[in-house]
């Protein structure tokens, strides 16, 4: 049942009072008398209302801006261009903007480096330095060998819009399969490089987004994942049906044989692995963020896949060494454990537990040098432990406190493990651990001039609405005066088993250097405290995530860190949903909101791009029971006319292939029509950019300049 009603909406805004900045860097209270100057603000572009009214499972639902979903039409394009112009006219004249941009340019020029991947005597890694828009792929012969540039995307496009999405060296390090895309779209095309000559082979395969590649030992070909080409599946399903194929080098990709995926659910996400001896082909099929299935095929003796586990509501992954699968799982262990599966008798009854579940969350494990290197998370910070391949504990690798280890890498028959480490104050740092000599040393680090001794981080605990204790990192300068008047940024995520652990966020130092506070709570829905923590923030429990975030703000107030007039919140993607729900449920708590690439219309989200993949996490309005809780918190549907909402900056991008820009468009129009106060609602639409992955440094500087100028304006910070 659909009704349509059309009308025009206009806005009458009062002039806004804008605090003008002096030359020196200071922080002023919004209530302090300082020099002020009025900035006249034009009304935002008119938004046509075409109110689509539906009755969904007996509930009347209004959607006044559905026409903004068709954002490639001339009318929507025109409206978006006008919104962009309106936003630019406001942000461009904010005081201190040039100084903010200059400092961000310096901060974001602090580089980055990834953990080397080992292939015999060759080490492959990415590194970005200075003003480079994109990381460069390097190789060394030996750990101390001379660097060789293999792939520099910066040389392929003067705007830095070509992105190296992923890469897989062959077992001997002589060939490289890699994926390139443009403008942050993540729609990769696979290429193959001869590493010695640096030349590409003729092989080229499109539609290889987020590809996994498993090279054959003789380099005659590889197994890989790709999405359907035009005409292979019904229209509208092109972003699903990820299947596994085999490609023989030197042949056309149209000839590639499909190995796995036929007749499975189109949302299934298979990854492919090949055992080091090339005997066993392993498939891990992810079905959302709480369940996966595993299959293997003995390439020497069979053309059929044998199930290892299927139909079990738990996560499974692992690697094959010899005739055993080392299985990492949360099956009957919410904080995860490691099992061993004999592939000659793979049924669950024969599984052997090697590393049992412990008090800390086991984040992952890898067989390196015939030992198991296990990565743990204790109170949202990393620990590394070494076990024998039979599960006996050997030792713990000492790491600095309150930091994050990641990128663990090494060969099953090698003698070294490499991993990265970072914290709120330590930039990406590479460590090398020799399993034979038990020697750990710092291999490489990102150079920077930040004086970390000026700052401190505390981990605090606070009660959420239902009494659950939530941990939060609070970062600021030493000697902070707790007077309830400090400008503060609160950010979070809370979903998809994604962890928010200490990380080196370059742009955040702009706030810390200004004397501000940066706060990151570990919300339910993440994986910081295991699978039960994750499930407590998904589906019908999603409101817990918003309650946790709101309680974090209230804790900051009650402990005199800040006040509602000095608090900004930010989040992107699922974090955009988080701040969108928070601003509609408790608009009184926040002065400013930065909402990036967000999900905001939770009744229709699943109809766009790849969003059906997220139904296991959120649910779908097509289900009567799931509709009830989705409608209850869907931010777009919770906006009420005449409410004083905080100043809001909505960010979205043209090439985002994950979250459709329609969410930000519809929310901007709805908030602009509803607001009764003078707080600005701004929409920033970025062209030639995607969900965030691969965004060029130059665009990041522009975006962060807008974001921090907006936040400082609203919080009354002079820069």
N, C-alpha and C positions, 0 to 999 in steps of 0.2 A: 504494500500500500504506500504510494508515493504522492506527495503534494508538492507543488512548486509555487513559490511566491517571490516576486521580484520587486526590489525597491532600491533607492539610492541612499547612501549613508555619508554624511560629512562630519567633520570634527571642528570644534571650536576650542582651541587651546589658549590658556593664558600664557603670558611670557614667563619663562623660567629664570630663576635666579641662579647664576653661574658664578662660583667662586673663582676669581682670577688668581693666577699663581705669580709669586715673586720670582726672583732670580735664584735664590738659594733653595735647597731642598728642605722642606719642613712639613710637618703634619699638623693640621689644625682641626679642632673640633668643629663639627657642623653647627654647634651652638655658640661658638666663639665669635665675637664681633670682629670682623676683618673687612678689608676693602672688598667691595663687591661691585659687579657691573652686570646690568641686565642684558641678556642675550635674547632678542626676539626670535621666536621659533615659529615657522610656518606650520600650518596644519599638515598632517601626513596625507598622502594621496588617497582619494576616495576609493572605497572598496564596495563594489556592487554586491548586494545581497540577493541571492537566489535560493531561498530557503527550501531545501529538500527535506521533507518530513517523512519518516518511515516508522512503521510499527514493527519492532524487532522483539520476538518472543513476548509479545504483549505490552512492550514498553514503547511509548512514543519517543522518537529520537529526532532532534532537529540538526540539520547540517547546513548552515547558511552560506558556507563558502566552498561547497564541493566543486564549483566550477574552477577553483584554483588548483585542483588536482591535474588538470590538463595544461600543465605549465609550458608546453611547447607551442600552444596556440598564440596567435598574435596578441589577443587581448591580455592574456596572462603575462606574456613577455613584456608588454608595454607597462603593465602594473608593476611588475618586478623591477623594471628599469627605473620607474618613477620612485619606487621605494628605495632602491639603491641610491638614487640621486638625493633623496631626502635624507637618508642616513649619512651620506657623504657630506652634505651641507652642514650637518650638525657636528659630526666628529672632526671634520677638517679644521674647525675654528676653535677647538678646545685648547686652553692654555697649557703650556708645558709639553705639547704634543711632539715638537721637534726634539726636545731633550729626551723624552721617553723613547722615541725612535732611535736616537743615537745610542742610548745605553742598550737597548734591545739588540741593535746591530752588533754591538761588542759582545754581549752575552751569548747570542746565538752563533757567533763565530767560534765559540768554544766547540771543538770538534767532537767526533764520535768514532768508536772503533768496535768491531765485533769479534767474537771468539773465533780463532782460527779453526777451520775444519781440517783434520789430518787425513791425508791420502798417501801412505807410505812415507816418503821423504819430502812430500810437498804440503805446504800449508796455505790454505785459501782463506781470505778474510776481506771484509769491507771496512773502509775508513773514509770519513769525511773531514776535511780540514778547512779552516778559515771560511772564506766566502763561497765555497763550493755549494751549488744548489742540491746536488745529489751525492750519495756515497760512491766511492770508486772501489771496484773489485781488484784485489791484489793477489799475487802468489809469491811464495818464497820457496827455494830449494833449501831445506833445512831451516830450523828455527831462526838461525842468525844469518841466513842467506840474504842476498840482495833482493829488494822488492822489484817485482815486475807487474806493471799494470796490465790486467787482462781486459777490463771493461770499464770505460769511463763514460757514463751516460751524459755527463756535462758537455762532451764534445759532439753529441748527437743532436742537440737542440740548444740554441742560444738562450732560450728562456728557462731551461732546466726542466722541461716538461716530459722528457723521456725518463722512465723509471725502470730500474732493474728490480723486478718483483721477487725473483727466487732463482736459485742456481744449484746444480748438482754435478760435482766432478765425478768422472769414472773412478773405479777402484784404484787404478794406477795413477790417476791424476793427469792423464794425457788428453782427455776429451772433457768438454764441459757442456752440459745442457742448461740453458738459462731462458728466462722469460722476460720480455720487454712489453711495456704498455705505455700509454701516453695520458697525460693530464689527470693522473690519479684514478683512472677508470678501473685499474686492476684486471683489465681484459687482456691477458697476456697472450703473446705469440711465442712459441717455443723455437729456439735456434740451437745449433750445435757448433761449438768452436773447437778447432784443433789448437791446443794450447801452445805447442811449440812454434807454430807459424803465426798464430793470432788470427787466422783466417776462418771464416764460417764455412761449414759444409753446406751443400745444397738443401739439406733437410730443413723444413719449416712447417710448423703445425700451429694453426690458430685455435682459439677457444680453450686455452690451457690455464685458466684462472686458478691460482692457489695450487698449482700442480705439484704432485709428488712423482719422482722419477726413480726407478730402480735399474741401474745399469747391469748388463751382463758382463761377466768377468772378461770375456774376450773382446768386448767393445763392439760386437757385431750389431747390437741394438739395445733397446731398453723398454721396460714396461712404464706406463705413465697414465695419468688421469687427464681427461678432457671433457668438455661439455659438447652437446650436440651442435652440429652445423645446421645451417638453414635448411628446413624441409625434413629434417630427421625426426622431429617430434612435433606434436600439435602446437599451433601458435599460442604463445603465452607461457610455454613450458621451457623456453630456451635457457633459462637460468638454473634449471634443475637437471636431473638425469645425468649426474656426474658418473662416468663409467671408466673402466680400466681397459687400456689397449696395449698392444705390442707393436713397436715400430722397429723395423730393420733398417739400419743406416743405408742411405742411398736409394730408398724407395719413396714413392709418393705416399703422403699420409692418408689419402683416400683408400689405400690398399691395406691400412692397418687393421688387424684383426681385433675385434672386441673380445676381451678375456673375461671380464666380470662386470656385472651390473644389470644385465638384461632381466626384465620381468621383476625387478625390485621396485620398491616405492621410489618415486621420483625425488623425494627429499633426502634419500640416503646419501651419505658422504663417504665413499671408500678412499682409503689411502693404501698404497702398495709398497711392499718391502720384499727384498730378495735376500736370502741367507748368504753369508760370505762365500760359501762353497757353491753357490748357485743351484743348490738342489731344491730348496723349498721356497715357494712363492707364498707370501703372507698377505692377507687382506684384513684390514681393520675398517669396519663400517660404522661410522658414527651416526647415531639417530638422535639428534639433539645433544644436550649437554649433561644428560644423566644416564645415557645408555649407549652401548656399542656392542657389535658382534664381531667375531673373528673366524676366519677360515684359512686353510692352507692347502696347497697342492704340491705333491711330490713330483717334480718335473721329470725325474728319472723313470718313474714307474706308473704314473697315472695322468689322465687328462681331466680328472674331476677334483673339485674342491671338497675338502672334508671339514665339517664344522668343528670348531674348538669350543665356542660358546655362542648360543643364539637364544633369543627370547628371554634373556635375564635382564632385569631392570637394574643394571649396574654398569660402570665404565671399565673397559678392558683395553690394554695396549701392551706392546712388548716387542721383543726382538728374538730372532732365532740364532742360536750359536750351536753348531754341531747338530745333534738331533733333539735339542731341547729348546722350548720356548720359555723365555724368562718373562713372566706375565706380571704386569703392574695393574692393580685393580683395587676398587673399593667394595668389591663383592663381600658381604658380611664383614666389612671393615671400613666404616665411614671415613677413617683417616688414612686409609690405603695400606697395602702390604704387597710383598713380592712373592710369587709362586713360581714353581718350575713344572713345565708340562712336557712329558715324554711324548714325542710325536708318533711313536709306534703304538701308544695307547693313550690318546688325547682326551678321553672322556673325563668329566669333572671328578669322578670317583678316584681317579689316579693322580690328581694334582698334589704336589708336594709344597708345603709352605716353607719358604726360606727366611723371609724377614717378616715377622708378625707385625700387626698394627701396634703402634705405640701411642704415647701421650701427644707427641707432636705430629703434624700432618706430613706424610711422606709425599713430596711434590713430584718425584720422578726417580727413576733409576736407570743405570746403563752399565752394561758389561764392558769394562775397559781393562786391558791387561790381565784377563782371566780373574778379575775381581769385580765386585759389584760396587759401583760408586752411587750412593744414595743421597738425594737432596731433600732435606727436611725444612719445614717452616715451623718455627716456634714463636708464638705471639707475633705473627706477621713479619718475622725476620728469618734469614736463611742460616742453615747449618748443613755441613757436608760430612758424611760418614762413609767409611770403607768397610766392606764385608767380603768374606771369601765367597766363591761361587757356590758354596754349600750353605751360606747364610750365617756363618760365624762372624761376630763383630770383631774388627781388627783395630780401628782407630777413628778418631774424629779429626778432621782438618780444621784448625783454628781459623776463624774468620772474625773480623771486627764486629762489634755489636751494632744492632739496628741498621742492617743493610740487606741487600738482595744479591744472591748469586744466581747466575743464569747462563744459558748457552753452553752447558756442559758438553764436552766433546772429547773423543778419543777412539782408538781402534780396539776391538775385542782382543786382539793378539799383540797389541802394542805395549808400551811401558810408560805412557804419559797421559795425563788428563789435563785439559785446558778448560778454563771457565772464566766468565766475566763477573765483576762485582761492582756495585755502585751503592751509594746511599744518598741522603738528602744533601750532603756536602762533598762527597767523593765522586768525581766523574767516572765514566766507564774505565775500568782497570782490568787488565788481563793477567791471570795467574797461571803458572805452569807447575804441575805437581808430578814428580817422578815417583812412580809406584815402586821402583826397585830400591832407590836410595832413601825414600821417604822425605824427599826434599821439596819444599814449597818455596817458589820465588816469584817476585813480581816480574812479569815478562814485558808488559807495555802499559802505558796509561795515557789518558788524554791530558794534555797540558792546559793549565788555566791559572789565572791570577787571583782567584777568589780566596780571601782569607777566611777559612772555615772556622778559625778559632774565635771569630766574632759571634758565632751563632750556637744555638743549642736546640736539641730536640727532646721532647718528653713523650712518653707513652702513657696515656691516662685511660681510665675506665669509667664509664658512666652508664646509668640505667636507661633503657629504652622505655617506651610506653607500657609494655607488658612486663617490665622488670628485668628483661634479659640484659646482661652486662655486655657492653660494646667497647672495644678498644679504639683509641684514636691517637694519631701522631699530631703533636702540636709543635710547630717550628717557629723560631723567632730569634731576635738578637738577645744576647745575654744581658741580664739586668733589666728586663722589661718591667715597666711599672704597670701593675695591675689596677688600673683605675676605671675599667669598663669603657675606655674611649679609644682603643687601638683599632685602626682599620684592619679588617680581617677578611681573608678569603677562605671559605669552606667549600671543599670539593669532594666528590665521591663517585661511586659507580654502582655497586650492589647488584650484580647479576652475572649469569652465564659462567659461574664458577671462576670468575676472573678475580685475581688478587690485586689489592692495592697495598704494595709494600714499598719501602723507602727507595726513591729513585731521584736521579740528578736532573731536576727540571730547571733548565737554564733561565727561562723567562721569569720563574718565581723569585729569583734573586732581586728583581726590580722591586718587589714588595718587601722582601726581607731587608734590603739595603735602606729602604724608606722607613724602617722601624715597624713594619706591619707583621701580622701573624698569618701563617699558613697552616690550615688544619685539614687532616685526612682521616676520616673514620673508616673502620673496617666493617662495612655494613653487611647484614645478612643478604644472601644472594651471591656473595663472593665465595671463594674457597679457602679463605684464610684459616678457618677452623674445621675444615673437612666437609664431607658431602651433606651431613645434616644441616650445617650452616648454610650451604648453598640452597638446599630444598626449603629451608625456612624463609627464603626470600623469593620464591618463584611461584608461578601459577596463582592459586587462591591465597598464597601467603605474601604476595607482592607488597601489600600495604605495610608489612613489617619493615621493608626497606625504607619507605618514606618516613615511617615513625622513627626509625633509627637516626635518620638524617636530621629530622626536626629536633629530636632529643639532643643531638650534637650541638645544634645552635643554642638550645636552651642551656646546656652545660657551659658553653662559652660565656653566656650572659651571667649565669649564677656564680661563676668563678671569676668574674670581673675582667675577663679578657677584652670584651667588646660589648656593643649594644646593637639593637636592630638598625639604628641609623648609621652604623659603621660596619655593617656586615654585608659582604657580597658572596654569592654562591655561584659556582660554575660546574658544568658537566657536559660531556659530549656523548652522542649516540645513546646507549642505554642510560648513561649519566645525564643526557639531555632530558630523557623521560623523568629521571629522578628530580632534577631541579624544576621541570615543568609541573610535576605533581606537587612539589613542595610549595611553589609560588601560588598555586591555585588553592591548596589546602590551608596554608598559613601565610598569607601575604603580609601579615603584620610583622613577621620576623626578619624580613630582609629589606635592605635598601636597594640592592642591585642584583640582577640575575643575568648570567651569560649562559645561553642555552645553545649548544653547538650540535649540528647535524642530528637533530633529535627525533625520537618517536613521540608523537603527541596525540594523534588520532588512533586510539587503541581499538576502535571498532572496525577500522578498514585497513589497518597497517599491513595485514597479511596478503592484500591484493596487489602489492607493489614490489617490483624488483625481486630480491631473494628472500623476502620476509616470511615465506611459508616455512623456512628453516627454523624460525624462532617460535613457532607454535608450541613445541614442547616446553619452552621456557615461560611463555606468556599465556598461552591458551588462545582461543579464537572466539569471536563473537558469534560464529556460526553454531557454537555449542551453547544451549540454553543456560547451563549452569556457569560456564566460563564467561558468558556474556554479562552476568550479574556483577561479578567483581571487576571486569574490565570497564564496564560503563560507570561503575562507582568511582574509579580513580582516573579514567581517561582525561588528561589535562584539557584538551580542546573542548570536551563536553562539560567540564566543571567551571568554565569561565562564566561569571555572573555579572550582568550589567550593573553599573554604578558602584562597583567595588574598587577600592584604592589598591591597585596592584603595584608592586615595586617596578622601578625602571628596568626594562628588559631589552637585551640585545640578543636577537636570534640570528644564528649563523647557519648557512647552508651552502651547498656547492653544486655546480652544474653537472660535474662528471661523477657524482656520488652514485655508485652502483649497489650500495647497501641500503641506506635509508633514503627514501624518496624526498626531494625538497618540498613536496606538498605539505608535509607536516609543519615546517616552519612558516610556509606561506599562509596556511589556514589559521595558524595560531597568531601570527602577527595581525592579520585582519580582524580576528575575533577580539583580541586584547585591545586593539586600537578603537574598536567600536564600543567596548564595554567600559573603558576606564573613565573615572569621573574626576580624577586628579590630574596634576600636571606632569606626572612621571612619564618620560618618553618610552615609547615602544618602537624599537628600531629593528629593521630587517637588513642583514648584510648577505648579499648573494655573490659568491665568488665564481668567476668563470675559469675554465681550464684547470679545475681542481676537483678532487674527489672527497672521499670520506676522511681523509687525513693522511693516509699512507702515500708516501712519495711526493708530498707537497713541497715544491721548491723552497729553498731558504728565503729567497726574495719575497715570495708570497707569505711565508710564515712571519717575516718581519712586519709586513704590511698589516696582516691580520692581528698580530699581537699588539701592534701600535694602536689599532682601533680598540681592541679589547681593554688594554690597560688605560688608555685615555678615558674610555667610558667609565671604568671602575673608579679611577682616581677622581674624575668629575663628580660621580655620585657619592663617593665616600668623603669628599672634601679634602683630598690630599693634594698638596701643591708640590710640583716637581720642577 
